[in-house]
């Protein structure tokens, strides 16, 4: 079971590396890693389990955050309706690639956080509002998925980890809350 002490923190060199693609077909170890990453996200969103194991809530986790140099991320975005247990999106993305995006940009009103960053970093992180991603799932199937708004931001945050980019690299250094008027502010 992945716990917080398995997640490397900012300053660790792996977080700044562009990591290689996962070899296909998937090995038993790679499938197990993907499944463990997804289990961590689900556990981190379950109040009882999260409290028991002192897990910070997360909606995404990239393999490099576990010091695994592989192009693999898990994303589990719960429904915005607390009565609906069906997640907005939940999958492990292997060798993901953004194949298209809109000109429209968006950011989260409250900024972004990261399981590898133990501090608040104020500022807007402007990303594409809509993206299309090609990836391989844990069953070895090729998927093409369109994401918009919050889910698009989550996926882009995780894909940045595969290229050695931290979310705060996107913050305007001179004016952290400066955005152009056409940027969609979510939340």
C-alpha positions as CSV (number, residue, x, y, z in Angstrom):
1,X,0.0,0.0,0.0
2,X,1.3,3.4,-1.0
3,X,1.5,5.9,1.9
4,X,2.7,9.5,2.2
5,X,6.3,8.4,3.1
6,X,6.5,6.6,-0.4
7,X,5.9,9.9,-2.2
8,X,9.1,11.9,-2.8
9,X,9.1,15.6,-2.1
10,X,10.2,18.7,-4.0
11,X,14.0,18.9,-4.1
12,X,14.3,15.2,-5.1
13,X,16.1,15.0,-8.5
14,X,13.6,12.6,-10.0
15,X,10.9,15.2,-9.9
16,X,12.9,17.3,-12.3
17,X,13.6,14.6,-14.9
18,X,11.8,13.8,-18.1
19,X,11.1,10.2,-17.7
20,X,11.0,7.5,-20.4
21,X,8.0,5.7,-21.9
22,X,6.8,2.5,-20.3
23,X,7.7,-0.6,-22.3
24,X,4.8,-2.4,-23.9
25,X,3.2,-4.8,-23.4
26,X,2.9,-3.9,-19.7
27,X,4.9,-6.0,-17.3
28,X,3.2,-7.5,-14.2
29,X,5.2,-5.0,-12.1
30,X,4.0,-2.0,-14.2
31,X,0.4,-3.1,-13.9
32,X,0.8,-3.6,-10.1
33,X,2.3,-0.1,-9.9
34,X,-0.6,1.5,-11.8
35,X,-3.1,-0.4,-9.6
36,X,-1.3,0.7,-6.4
37,X,-1.3,4.3,-7.5
38,X,-5.1,4.2,-8.2
39,X,-5.7,2.5,-4.8
40,X,-3.7,5.3,-3.1
41,X,-5.9,8.0,-4.7
42,X,-9.1,6.2,-3.7
43,X,-7.8,5.7,-0.2
44,X,-6.8,9.3,0.1
45,X,-10.3,10.4,-0.8
46,X,-11.9,8.1,1.8
47,X,-12.1,10.0,5.0
48,X,-11.8,7.0,7.3
49,X,-8.8,5.4,5.4
50,X,-7.1,8.8,4.9
51,X,-7.3,9.6,8.6
52,X,-6.2,6.1,9.6
53,X,-3.1,6.2,7.4
54,X,-2.6,10.0,7.5
55,X,-3.0,10.4,3.8
56,X,-3.3,13.8,2.1
57,X,-6.2,13.8,-0.4
58,X,-5.2,13.6,-4.0
59,X,-6.9,13.4,-7.4
60,X,-3.7,12.5,-9.4
61,X,-0.4,10.8,-8.8
62,X,2.5,10.4,-11.3
63,X,5.0,7.5,-11.2
64,X,7.9,9.9,-10.8
65,X,6.4,11.0,-7.5
66,X,7.1,7.5,-6.3
67,X,10.7,7.7,-7.7
68,X,9.6,5.5,-10.5
69,X,11.0,6.8,-13.8
70,X,8.0,5.8,-16.0
71,X,5.5,7.7,-18.1
72,X,2.5,6.6,-16.0
73,X,-0.1,8.6,-14.1
74,X,-3.2,7.7,-12.1
75,X,-6.1,10.1,-12.1
76,X,-9.3,9.7,-9.9
77,X,-11.5,12.8,-10.0
78,X,-14.6,12.2,-7.8
79,X,-18.1,13.5,-8.8
80,X,-18.9,17.0,-7.7
81,X,-22.2,15.6,-6.3
82,X,-21.5,14.0,-2.9
83,X,-24.5,11.7,-3.5
84,X,-23.0,10.4,-6.8
85,X,-20.2,7.9,-6.3
86,X,-19.4,7.7,-10.0
87,X,-16.1,9.6,-10.6
88,X,-15.9,12.2,-13.3
89,X,-12.8,10.3,-14.5
90,X,-10.8,7.4,-13.1
91,X,-8.0,5.7,-15.0
92,X,-4.3,4.9,-15.2
93,X,-2.7,6.6,-18.2
94,X,0.4,5.0,-19.6
95,X,2.6,6.9,-22.1
96,X,0.0,9.7,-22.2
97,X,0.3,12.4,-24.9
98,X,-1.7,15.5,-25.4
99,X,-2.7,15.4,-29.1
100,X,-4.8,18.6,-29.2
101,X,-5.9,21.5,-27.0
102,X,-8.1,24.6,-27.2
103,X,-6.9,28.1,-27.3
104,X,-9.1,28.8,-24.2
105,X,-7.1,28.8,-21.0
106,X,-8.3,28.1,-17.5
107,X,-7.0,28.0,-13.9
108,X,-8.2,27.1,-10.5
109,X,-9.4,29.9,-8.3
110,X,-7.7,28.4,-5.3
111,X,-4.5,27.5,-7.1
112,X,-3.1,24.0,-7.3
113,X,-1.5,21.7,-4.7
114,X,0.7,18.7,-5.0
115,X,1.4,15.6,-2.9
116,X,5.1,16.2,-3.5
117,X,4.9,19.8,-2.2
118,X,4.4,20.2,1.6
119,X,3.7,24.0,1.4
120,X,1.1,26.3,-0.1
121,X,2.3,28.1,-3.2
122,X,-0.1,31.0,-4.0
123,X,-0.8,31.9,-7.5
124,X,-2.6,31.0,-10.7
125,X,-1.5,28.2,-12.9
126,X,-2.8,28.8,-16.3
127,X,-3.4,25.7,-18.4
128,X,-5.5,24.7,-21.5
129,X,-9.2,24.5,-20.7
130,X,-9.7,21.5,-23.0
131,X,-7.3,18.8,-24.1
132,X,-7.4,15.5,-25.9
133,X,-5.1,12.8,-24.7
134,X,-4.0,9.5,-26.2
135,X,-2.8,6.9,-23.7
136,X,-2.6,3.1,-23.0
137,X,-4.8,1.8,-20.1
138,X,-3.8,-1.0,-17.7
139,X,-5.4,-3.6,-20.0
140,X,-3.1,-2.5,-22.8
141,X,-5.9,-0.8,-24.8
142,X,-5.3,2.5,-26.6
143,X,-7.6,5.3,-25.4
144,X,-8.4,8.7,-26.6
145,X,-10.1,10.9,-24.1
146,X,-11.3,14.5,-24.1
147,X,-11.0,16.5,-20.8
148,X,-12.3,19.9,-20.0
149,X,-12.0,22.4,-17.1
150,X,-11.1,20.8,-13.8
151,X,-10.3,17.3,-15.2
152,X,-8.1,18.9,-17.9
153,X,-6.2,20.9,-15.3
154,X,-5.6,17.7,-13.2
155,X,-4.4,15.7,-16.2
156,X,-2.0,18.5,-17.3
157,X,-0.6,18.8,-13.7
158,X,0.1,15.0,-13.7
159,X,1.6,15.0,-17.2
160,X,3.9,17.8,-16.2
161,X,5.4,15.4,-13.6
162,X,6.5,13.2,-16.5
163,X,8.5,16.1,-18.0
164,X,10.1,17.3,-14.8
165,X,7.8,20.3,-14.4
166,X,6.3,21.3,-11.1
167,X,3.0,23.2,-11.0
168,X,4.6,26.3,-9.5
169,X,6.9,26.6,-12.5
170,X,3.8,28.0,-14.3
171,X,3.1,30.8,-11.8
172,X,3.9,34.4,-12.9
173,X,6.9,35.3,-10.8
174,X,6.3,39.0,-10.8
175,X,2.5,38.9,-10.3
176,X,1.3,35.4,-9.1
177,X,-2.4,36.3,-9.6
178,X,-2.1,38.0,-12.9
179,X,-4.2,36.4,-15.7
180,X,-5.6,37.8,-18.9
181,X,-9.3,38.6,-18.9
182,X,-10.1,35.7,-21.2
183,X,-8.8,33.0,-18.8
184,X,-11.6,30.9,-17.3
185,X,-11.2,30.9,-13.5
186,X,-12.7,27.6,-12.1
187,X,-14.0,27.1,-8.6
